[in-house]
């Protein structure tokens, strides 16, 4: 026969302590994952804002170039007219 003794108070506390440890571990993992997700989103947001700012600057520069091209084409047309007038 096996010699079994009734559980001691320490053995009864162990499942509660183990459950507490597991719960603490799970909460720590969830908090770490949440922190990483929020960090990645904030980093992505900064990059996205920088890209939006760069695109806005490029649009302004394109409009300026289009205006300058219009002036250049107008001057070329005037020069062609003068050259044809000289012939």
Order of alpha helices (4+ residues) and beta strands (2+ residues): alpha
